[in-house]
């Protein structure tokens, strides 16, 4: 036999249904509308404690490395690097265009103290900046030391790179936080009209500050 709900029962059920819907929050909105790019997390929520310490001591790395470079013997023409080795050379509008770059590494300071080379200026290699689902990615394509990592927006004059290092014939480095002995943190700065640098404080080996100069190919 078919039983009909009384009007009072229907009212109670409707009220319960409305209350349940109100208690369930709507899903969060998407990361962006048409034309929006990838949304990166704040790098401070990703960085390891070791690399956070390296970043926080960036000024100390600059100071010690430049002092050693000035008073110790070195390899290459350091004077010809110009603003590359000036800590104050950063300019606004730091975001680099996507594409291929010429790049070279300049190592400043020595982890071996006064007995080591104060600086080493290397030749030019190939690098690239590409747009990935995770954001802008820097990769050094050639050479025996090939850093790679994502670039996180920081402010108008700096981006922060969290990445890792591939050595010799190893495949490209594409992870961060998986091998602490290969992790690195760097700051990207624009130092000319078509010139950028990555500043790596307290590298794992050899120097106290690494600079990677970037010029669009």
MOFEN-V149825 format. One record per backbone hydrogen bond with DSSP energy under -0.5 kcal/mol. CO is the residue of the C=O (numbers start at 1). NH is the residue of the N-H. If there is no record, write none. Layout:
co=CO nh=NH
co=CO nh=NH
//
This chain:
co=6 nh=9
co=6 nh=10
co=7 nh=11
co=8 nh=12
co=9 nh=13
co=10 nh=14
co=11 nh=15
co=12 nh=16
co=13 nh=17
co=14 nh=18
co=15 nh=19
co=16 nh=20
co=17 nh=21
co=18 nh=22
co=19 nh=23
co=20 nh=24
co=21 nh=24
co=23 nh=25
co=33 nh=36
co=38 nh=40
co=42 nh=45
co=43 nh=46
co=43 nh=47
co=48 nh=52
co=49 nh=53
co=50 nh=54
co=51 nh=55
co=52 nh=56
co=53 nh=57
co=54 nh=57
co=55 nh=58
co=57 nh=61
co=58 nh=62
co=59 nh=63
co=60 nh=64
co=61 nh=65
co=62 nh=66
co=63 nh=67
co=64 nh=68
co=65 nh=69
co=65 nh=109
co=66 nh=70
co=67 nh=71
co=68 nh=72
co=73 nh=118
co=73 nh=119
co=75 nh=121
co=76 nh=78
co=78 nh=81
co=79 nh=82
co=81 nh=84
co=82 nh=85
co=83 nh=86
co=85 nh=87
co=86 nh=89
co=91 nh=190
co=99 nh=129
co=100 nh=217
co=101 nh=127
co=102 nh=215
co=103 nh=125
co=104 nh=213
co=105 nh=122
co=106 nh=211
co=107 nh=120
co=108 nh=208
co=108 nh=209
co=110 nh=113
co=112 nh=115
co=113 nh=116
co=118 nh=109
co=119 nh=75
co=120 nh=107
co=120 nh=122
co=123 nh=105
co=125 nh=103
co=126 nh=141
co=126 nh=142
co=127 nh=101
co=128 nh=139
co=129 nh=99
co=130 nh=132
co=130 nh=137
co=132 nh=135
co=135 nh=132
co=136 nh=151
co=137 nh=130
co=138 nh=149
co=139 nh=128
co=139 nh=141
co=144 nh=168
co=145 nh=147
co=146 nh=166
co=147 nh=140
co=148 nh=164
co=149 nh=138
co=150 nh=152
co=150 nh=162
co=152 nh=160
co=155 nh=154
co=156 nh=93
co=156 nh=94
co=158 nh=154
co=158 nh=155
co=159 nh=188
co=160 nh=152
co=161 nh=186
co=162 nh=150
co=163 nh=184
co=164 nh=148
co=166 nh=146
co=167 nh=170
co=179 nh=182
co=179 nh=183
co=182 nh=165
co=184 nh=163
co=186 nh=161
co=187 nh=199
co=188 nh=159
co=189 nh=197
co=190 nh=91
co=192 nh=195
co=195 nh=191
co=195 nh=192
co=196 nh=214
co=197 nh=189
co=198 nh=200
co=198 nh=212
co=199 nh=187
co=199 nh=201
co=200 nh=210
co=205 nh=207
co=206 nh=111
co=208 nh=202
co=209 nh=108
co=210 nh=200
co=211 nh=106
co=211 nh=213
co=212 nh=198
co=213 nh=104
co=214 nh=196
co=215 nh=102
//
